[in-house]
């Protein structure tokens, strides 16, 4: 998940302005800690700004166009903003979005209608014998729906990147051998003094 910190530290100001990116402290997903653990926005041994440059260079090397890169960074920004969507309970206990402007901007970034996004985060849809039913979520269910949506989007993005890298690195000769690139991403290994995986 380092990409969140890399983009906040290293993206050009024009891109940050377009994606309304600020600093790690402003994003809920970057402020979660385990009880008793301090918040950490910068790992001393990692220069996030330099790592963002390396990331962009790596994407260039595997033929990600400027548009492809902007799409990836837009989705990363959408995930950060999605984590900031908050919910409130109505008199009947049903959930609704508290900060609609944040939701509206997430919808813009994802190219999804605000109303569609709002419904997916605040109601469960069921179809029984051809009839559609909607059941309002409570606040905790909306939070779970928001987080599950973010996790799914991140996973789809990761899978798309791996598939794109594999397709770019393969040739017709290599494709017949069914070779691919595998990624090992184990949280925290970059912080070990001796790390044979890197």
C-alpha positions as CSV (number, residue, x, y, z in Angstrom):
1,X,0.0,0.0,0.0
2,X,3.0,2.3,-0.3
3,X,1.6,3.8,-3.4
4,X,-0.7,5.9,-1.3
5,X,2.3,7.6,0.4
6,X,4.3,7.7,-2.8
7,X,1.6,9.6,-4.7
8,X,1.0,12.1,-1.9
9,X,4.8,12.8,-1.6
10,X,5.9,12.6,-5.2
11,X,3.1,13.6,-7.7
12,X,3.3,16.8,-9.5
13,X,1.3,19.6,-7.9
14,X,-0.9,19.8,-11.0
15,X,-1.9,16.1,-10.6
16,X,-2.4,16.6,-6.8
17,X,-4.7,19.5,-7.5
18,X,-6.7,17.7,-10.1
19,X,-7.1,14.7,-7.7
20,X,-7.5,16.9,-4.6
21,X,-4.6,15.1,-2.9
22,X,-3.1,16.7,0.2
23,X,-1.2,14.9,3.0
24,X,-1.5,11.5,4.6
25,X,-3.0,12.9,7.8
26,X,-6.1,13.9,5.8
27,X,-7.1,10.4,4.8
28,X,-8.9,8.0,7.0
29,X,-7.3,4.9,5.5
30,X,-3.9,6.2,6.3
31,X,-4.8,7.0,9.9
32,X,-5.8,3.6,11.2
33,X,-3.7,2.1,13.9
34,X,-3.7,-0.8,16.3
35,X,-4.3,0.3,19.9
36,X,-1.1,1.5,21.5
37,X,0.6,1.9,18.1
38,X,1.7,5.3,16.9
39,X,0.7,6.7,13.5
40,X,3.5,6.5,11.0
41,X,3.3,8.6,7.8
42,X,7.0,8.3,6.8
43,X,9.4,5.4,7.1
44,X,12.8,6.9,7.8
45,X,14.6,4.6,5.3
46,X,12.2,5.3,2.4
47,X,12.1,8.5,0.4
48,X,8.4,8.5,-0.8
49,X,9.1,11.2,-3.4
50,X,12.0,9.4,-4.9
51,X,10.0,6.1,-4.8
52,X,7.2,7.8,-6.8
53,X,9.7,8.8,-9.5
54,X,10.9,5.2,-9.6
55,X,7.3,3.9,-9.8
56,X,6.6,6.2,-12.8
57,X,9.9,5.1,-14.5
58,X,9.0,1.5,-13.9
59,X,5.5,2.0,-15.4
60,X,7.1,3.8,-18.4
61,X,9.5,0.8,-18.8
62,X,6.6,-1.7,-19.1
63,X,4.8,0.5,-21.6
64,X,2.2,2.1,-19.4
65,X,1.1,5.1,-21.4
66,X,0.6,8.5,-19.7
67,X,-3.1,7.8,-19.8
68,X,-2.7,4.4,-18.2
69,X,-0.6,5.9,-15.4
70,X,-3.1,8.7,-14.8
71,X,-5.9,6.1,-14.6
72,X,-4.0,4.2,-12.0
73,X,-3.3,7.3,-10.0
74,X,-6.9,8.5,-10.3
75,X,-8.1,5.1,-8.9
76,X,-5.5,5.4,-6.0
77,X,-6.9,8.9,-5.2
78,X,-10.5,7.7,-5.5
79,X,-9.7,5.0,-2.8
80,X,-8.2,7.6,-0.5
81,X,-11.2,9.8,-0.8
82,X,-13.6,6.9,-0.6
83,X,-12.1,6.1,2.8
84,X,-13.2,9.6,3.9
85,X,-16.8,9.1,3.1
86,X,-18.7,9.2,6.4
87,X,-22.2,8.1,7.3
88,X,-24.9,9.2,9.7
89,X,-27.9,7.5,11.1
90,X,-31.4,8.8,10.4
91,X,-34.3,8.7,12.9
92,X,-35.2,5.2,11.8
93,X,-31.5,4.0,12.1
94,X,-30.9,3.8,8.4
95,X,-27.6,5.1,7.1
96,X,-27.0,8.0,4.8
97,X,-23.9,9.8,3.5
98,X,-22.8,12.6,5.8
99,X,-20.3,14.3,3.5
100,X,-22.0,14.3,0.1
101,X,-19.3,16.5,-1.6
102,X,-16.7,13.8,-0.8
103,X,-19.0,11.1,-2.3
104,X,-19.6,13.3,-5.3
105,X,-15.9,13.6,-6.0
106,X,-15.3,9.9,-5.6
107,X,-18.1,9.3,-8.1
108,X,-16.4,11.8,-10.5
109,X,-13.0,10.0,-10.2
110,X,-14.6,6.5,-10.6
111,X,-17.0,7.8,-13.4
112,X,-20.0,6.6,-11.4
113,X,-23.2,8.5,-10.8
114,X,-23.2,9.9,-7.2
115,X,-26.7,8.4,-6.7
116,X,-25.6,5.0,-7.8
117,X,-22.6,5.1,-5.5
118,X,-24.7,6.3,-2.6
119,X,-27.2,3.5,-3.0
120,X,-24.5,0.9,-3.2
121,X,-23.1,2.2,0.1
122,X,-26.4,2.7,2.0
123,X,-28.7,-0.1,0.8
124,X,-28.8,-3.8,0.1
125,X,-30.5,-4.8,-3.1
126,X,-32.3,-8.1,-3.4
127,X,-34.3,-9.6,-6.2
128,X,-36.9,-12.2,-5.3
129,X,-39.0,-13.8,-8.0
130,X,-38.3,-10.8,-10.3
131,X,-39.2,-8.2,-7.7
132,X,-36.5,-5.8,-6.5
133,X,-36.3,-5.0,-2.8
134,X,-34.0,-2.5,-1.1
135,X,-33.1,-2.7,2.6
136,X,-31.4,0.3,4.2
137,X,-28.1,-0.3,5.9
138,X,-27.2,0.8,9.4
139,X,-24.1,3.0,9.7
140,X,-21.8,0.1,10.6
141,X,-23.0,-1.8,7.5
142,X,-22.4,1.2,5.3
143,X,-18.8,1.4,6.7
144,X,-18.4,-2.2,5.8
145,X,-19.8,-1.7,2.3
146,X,-17.5,1.3,1.8
147,X,-14.4,-0.6,2.9
148,X,-15.3,-3.7,0.9
149,X,-15.8,-1.6,-2.2
150,X,-12.4,0.0,-1.7
151,X,-10.7,-3.4,-1.2
152,X,-12.4,-4.8,-4.3
153,X,-11.3,-1.8,-6.4
154,X,-7.7,-2.0,-5.2
155,X,-7.6,-5.8,-5.9
156,X,-9.0,-5.3,-9.4
157,X,-6.5,-2.5,-10.1
158,X,-3.6,-4.8,-8.9
159,X,-4.8,-7.7,-11.0
160,X,-5.1,-5.4,-14.1
161,X,-1.6,-4.0,-13.5
162,X,-0.1,-7.6,-13.3
163,X,-2.0,-8.7,-16.4
164,X,-0.9,-5.6,-18.3
165,X,2.8,-6.1,-17.2
166,X,2.6,-9.8,-18.3
167,X,1.1,-8.9,-21.7
168,X,3.7,-6.3,-22.3
169,X,6.6,-8.5,-21.3
170,X,5.5,-11.5,-23.3
171,X,6.0,-12.1,-27.0
172,X,4.4,-14.5,-29.4
173,X,7.2,-17.0,-28.8
174,X,7.1,-16.6,-25.1
175,X,3.2,-16.8,-25.0
176,X,3.3,-20.3,-26.3
177,X,5.3,-21.3,-23.2
178,X,2.8,-19.7,-20.8
179,X,5.4,-17.8,-18.9
180,X,4.4,-14.9,-16.6
181,X,5.7,-12.6,-13.9
182,X,4.7,-13.3,-10.4
183,X,4.8,-10.7,-7.6
184,X,5.5,-11.4,-4.0
185,X,4.1,-8.6,-1.8
186,X,4.6,-9.4,1.9
187,X,3.6,-6.5,4.2
188,X,6.5,-5.1,6.2
189,X,9.5,-7.0,4.6
190,X,11.0,-3.8,3.4
191,X,11.6,-2.8,7.1
192,X,13.8,-5.8,7.9
193,X,17.5,-5.1,8.2
194,X,18.2,-8.3,6.2
195,X,15.7,-8.8,3.5
196,X,16.5,-11.4,0.9
197,X,13.3,-10.9,-1.0
198,X,14.2,-7.5,-2.4
